[in-house]
Amino acid sequence: MGDALAAEWYKVRSVRSTYAVLSVTAAFTGFVLLLAFQMAHVWDGLPDERRDDLLLRPLQELGGWTASLCLAVLGVLSVTSEYRTGMIGTSLVAVPARRRLLLAKGAVVGAVALAAGEAVTVGSFLGTRLVVGDRPFADQQASIAHDLPGFVLAGTVVPVFALLGLSLGVLLRSTAGSLVSVVFVWHVLPLLVFHLPGPWNERAGSVMLAALPRQMAGISADDSVYGDLLSPAAASAVLAAYVIVPLGAAALVLVRRDA
């Protein structure tokens, strides 16, 4: 297993797409901080009675939201690029145990995505708080220590999207098809759920990926479009299912069909 992990790590760090994805993710984090400077400037110019309407948290969450898509693209490309170039045949010769190969790919992609996701989500939170300084934004009254765990949990969604992209890449063997499917789960499906009639919008919204970190942390979703019907344990189980079910399907298909 160690050799398989080393080989997958070498693949990930030797292709340009990895650096392109991580560069875009880092650049968008910088963009979030620039927007924070603008929001601080706007806040300074608002009368006192309107300052409570200006919320910083939606901006803080943009970094992790974008990182989820970027690292999902990395997950897709880690598989479909091998199918496109024929490298998958070489990989299967080197690691004939297909489940082991998929596990090694998942471990490496997941680790990279977790590191990037935590850096972006925590960095966006701490960076925006640093930028706005002591301005008392209405949704930033709690201490950093109080809000930080929620953003750390939010970072765990990024590797879930990366592994979902990896699984779809195995299942579809098509970069375009996998990316369209990822975007559907990332953005289109939550929009569709939001427009469902009540109470189904709240029920379905509670199991959307973006809703799970807050529920895992036991934080109310009063200022979110999602519901908060799940307990922390149930939300954690749903998050795990987003990884286990697609990877299980990918492993089954990878074993049963020709490369």
C-alpha positions as CSV (number, residue, x, y, z in Angstrom):
1,M,0.0,0.0,0.0
2,G,2.9,2.3,0.7
3,D,4.2,2.1,-2.8
4,A,0.8,2.7,-4.2
5,L,0.4,5.9,-2.1
6,A,3.9,7.1,-3.1
7,A,3.0,6.6,-6.8
8,E,-0.2,8.5,-6.5
9,W,1.4,11.3,-4.6
10,Y,4.1,11.5,-7.4
11,K,1.3,11.7,-10.0
12,V,-0.6,14.4,-8.2
13,R,2.4,16.7,-7.7
14,S,3.9,16.1,-11.1
15,V,1.0,17.3,-13.2
16,R,0.3,21.0,-14.0
17,S,-3.4,20.7,-13.3
18,T,-2.7,20.3,-9.6
19,Y,-0.9,23.5,-9.4
20,A,-3.4,25.3,-11.6
21,V,-6.3,24.2,-9.3
22,L,-4.4,25.2,-6.1
23,S,-3.4,28.5,-7.7
24,V,-7.0,29.4,-8.5
25,T,-8.1,28.4,-5.0
26,A,-5.4,30.6,-3.5
27,A,-6.2,33.5,-5.8
28,F,-9.9,33.4,-4.9
29,T,-9.0,33.5,-1.2
30,G,-7.0,36.7,-1.9
31,F,-10.1,38.0,-3.8
32,V,-12.2,37.3,-0.7
33,L,-9.8,39.4,1.4
34,L,-10.0,42.3,-1.1
35,L,-13.8,42.1,-0.9
36,A,-13.4,42.3,2.9
37,F,-11.5,45.6,2.5
38,Q,-14.3,46.9,0.4
39,M,-16.9,45.8,2.9
40,A,-15.0,47.5,5.7
41,H,-14.9,50.7,3.6
42,V,-18.7,50.4,3.0
43,W,-19.4,49.8,6.7
44,D,-17.5,53.0,7.6
45,G,-19.7,55.0,5.3
46,L,-23.1,53.6,6.5
47,P,-25.2,55.3,9.1
48,D,-25.5,53.4,12.4
49,E,-29.1,52.2,11.7
50,R,-28.0,50.4,8.5
51,R,-24.9,48.8,9.7
52,D,-26.7,45.8,11.2
53,D,-27.8,44.8,7.7
54,L,-24.3,44.4,6.4
55,L,-23.2,40.8,7.2
56,L,-19.6,39.4,6.8
57,R,-20.3,35.7,7.2
58,P,-21.5,35.1,3.6
59,L,-18.2,36.5,2.4
60,Q,-16.2,34.4,4.8
61,E,-17.9,31.3,3.4
62,L,-17.2,32.1,-0.2
63,G,-13.6,30.7,0.0
64,G,-14.7,27.2,1.1
65,W,-17.5,27.2,-1.4
66,T,-15.2,27.9,-4.3
67,A,-12.5,25.5,-3.0
68,S,-15.1,22.7,-3.0
69,L,-15.5,23.1,-6.8
70,C,-11.8,23.6,-7.5
71,L,-10.8,20.5,-5.6
72,A,-13.6,18.5,-7.1
73,V,-12.1,19.3,-10.5
74,L,-8.8,18.0,-9.1
75,G,-10.5,14.8,-8.1
76,V,-12.1,14.3,-11.5
77,L,-8.8,15.0,-13.4
78,S,-6.8,12.6,-11.2
79,V,-8.8,9.8,-12.8
80,T,-10.1,11.0,-16.2
81,S,-6.6,12.2,-17.3
82,E,-5.4,8.6,-16.9
83,Y,-8.2,7.2,-19.0
84,R,-7.6,9.9,-21.7
85,T,-3.9,9.2,-21.9
86,G,-4.1,5.4,-21.4
87,M,-2.0,5.7,-18.2
88,I,-4.7,3.8,-16.4
89,G,-3.4,0.5,-18.0
90,T,0.1,1.2,-16.6
91,S,-1.4,2.0,-13.2
92,L,-3.3,-1.3,-13.1
93,V,-0.2,-3.2,-14.1
94,A,1.7,-1.6,-11.3
95,V,-1.1,-2.1,-8.8
96,P,-3.3,-5.0,-10.0
97,A,-5.5,-4.8,-6.9
98,R,-8.0,-2.3,-8.2
99,R,-9.6,-1.5,-4.9
100,R,-6.1,-0.7,-3.5
101,L,-5.4,1.6,-6.4
102,L,-8.7,3.5,-5.8
103,L,-8.0,3.6,-2.1
104,A,-4.5,5.1,-2.7
105,K,-5.9,7.7,-5.2
106,G,-8.6,8.6,-2.7
107,A,-6.2,8.9,0.2
108,V,-3.9,11.2,-1.7
109,V,-6.6,13.4,-3.3
110,G,-8.5,13.6,0.0
111,A,-5.4,14.6,1.9
112,V,-4.5,17.4,-0.6
113,A,-8.1,18.6,-0.6
114,L,-8.3,18.5,3.2
115,A,-5.2,20.6,3.5
116,A,-6.3,23.1,0.9
117,G,-9.9,23.2,2.2
118,E,-8.8,23.9,5.8
119,A,-6.3,26.5,4.6
120,V,-9.0,28.3,2.6
121,T,-11.9,28.2,5.0
122,V,-9.9,29.1,8.1
123,G,-7.8,31.6,6.2
124,S,-10.9,33.3,4.8
125,F,-12.4,33.5,8.3
126,L,-9.3,34.8,10.1
127,G,-8.2,37.0,7.2
128,T,-11.6,38.8,6.9
129,R,-11.7,39.3,10.7
130,L,-8.2,40.8,10.5
131,V,-9.2,43.1,7.7
132,V,-12.4,44.4,9.4
133,G,-10.5,44.9,12.6
134,D,-12.6,46.1,15.5
135,R,-15.6,47.1,13.4
136,P,-18.7,45.5,15.2
137,F,-20.3,43.7,12.3
138,A,-23.7,42.3,13.4
139,D,-22.7,38.7,12.7
140,Q,-19.2,38.9,14.1
141,Q,-19.9,39.6,17.8
142,A,-18.7,36.2,19.0
143,S,-15.0,35.6,19.7
144,I,-12.7,34.0,17.1
145,A,-12.4,31.0,19.4
146,H,-16.2,30.6,19.3
147,D,-16.6,30.7,15.5
148,L,-13.4,29.0,14.5
149,P,-14.6,25.3,15.1
150,G,-17.5,25.9,12.7
151,F,-15.1,27.0,9.9
152,V,-12.7,24.1,10.6
153,L,-15.7,21.7,10.1
154,A,-16.7,23.6,7.0
155,G,-13.2,22.7,5.6
156,T,-14.1,19.0,5.7
157,V,-16.6,19.5,2.9
158,V,-13.8,20.3,0.5
159,P,-12.3,16.8,0.5
160,V,-15.8,15.3,0.3
161,F,-16.3,17.1,-3.0
162,A,-12.8,16.0,-4.2
163,L,-13.6,12.4,-3.5
164,L,-17.0,12.8,-5.1
165,G,-15.2,14.1,-8.2
166,L,-12.8,11.1,-8.1
167,S,-15.7,8.7,-7.8
168,L,-17.6,10.3,-10.7
169,G,-14.4,10.2,-12.8
170,V,-14.2,6.4,-12.3
171,L,-17.9,5.8,-12.9
172,L,-18.2,8.0,-16.0
173,R,-14.6,8.0,-17.4
174,S,-15.4,11.4,-18.9
175,T,-14.0,14.7,-17.8
176,A,-16.9,16.7,-19.2
177,G,-19.6,14.4,-17.8
178,S,-18.0,14.2,-14.4
179,L,-17.6,18.0,-14.1
180,V,-21.2,18.6,-15.1
181,S,-22.3,16.1,-12.4
182,V,-20.1,17.8,-9.8
183,V,-21.5,21.2,-10.6
184,F,-25.0,19.8,-10.4
185,V,-24.3,18.6,-6.8
186,W,-22.3,21.7,-5.9
187,H,-24.7,24.4,-7.0
188,V,-27.7,23.3,-9.1
189,L,-29.2,20.8,-6.6
190,P,-29.1,23.1,-3.6
191,L,-30.9,25.8,-5.7
192,L,-33.6,23.2,-6.7
193,V,-34.0,22.2,-3.1
194,F,-34.3,25.8,-1.9
195,H,-37.3,26.2,-4.2
196,L,-39.2,23.2,-3.0
197,P,-42.4,23.8,-1.2
198,G,-42.2,23.7,2.6
199,P,-41.5,21.7,4.7
200,W,-39.6,19.7,2.0
201,N,-37.2,22.5,1.3
202,E,-36.0,22.5,4.9
203,R,-35.9,18.7,5.1
204,A,-34.0,18.2,1.9
205,G,-31.8,21.3,2.6
206,S,-30.7,19.7,5.9
207,V,-28.9,16.9,4.0
208,M,-27.2,19.2,1.4
209,L,-23.4,19.2,1.8
210,A,-23.2,22.9,2.5
211,A,-25.7,22.5,5.4
212,L,-23.8,19.7,7.2
213,P,-20.9,21.6,8.9
214,R,-23.1,23.9,10.8
215,Q,-25.3,21.0,12.0
216,M,-22.2,19.0,12.9
217,A,-21.1,22.0,15.1
218,G,-24.6,22.4,16.5
219,I,-24.9,25.9,15.1
220,S,-28.3,27.3,14.2
221,A,-29.1,28.0,10.5
222,D,-31.2,31.0,11.1
223,D,-29.2,33.1,8.7
224,S,-28.8,30.3,6.1
225,V,-31.0,29.0,3.3
226,Y,-30.7,25.5,4.7
227,G,-32.5,23.7,7.5
228,D,-30.9,22.4,10.7
229,L,-33.0,19.3,11.4
230,L,-30.1,16.9,12.0
231,S,-28.2,16.3,15.2
232,P,-24.4,16.6,15.1
233,A,-24.1,12.8,14.9
234,A,-26.6,12.4,12.2
235,A,-25.0,15.2,10.2
236,S,-21.6,13.5,10.5
237,A,-23.1,10.3,9.3
238,V,-24.6,12.0,6.2
239,L,-21.3,13.6,5.4
240,A,-19.6,10.2,5.7
241,A,-22.2,8.7,3.4
242,Y,-21.4,11.3,0.7
243,V,-17.9,9.8,0.6
244,I,-18.6,6.1,1.2
245,V,-21.5,5.6,-1.2
246,P,-19.9,7.1,-4.3
247,L,-16.5,5.5,-3.6
248,G,-18.2,2.1,-3.0
249,A,-20.0,2.4,-6.3
250,A,-16.7,3.4,-8.0
251,A,-14.8,0.5,-6.5
252,L,-17.5,-1.9,-7.6
253,V,-17.5,-0.6,-11.2
254,L,-13.7,-0.5,-11.3
255,V,-13.4,-4.1,-10.3
256,R,-16.1,-5.5,-12.6
257,R,-15.3,-3.7,-15.9
258,D,-12.3,-3.6,-18.2
259,A,-10.0,-0.6,-17.9
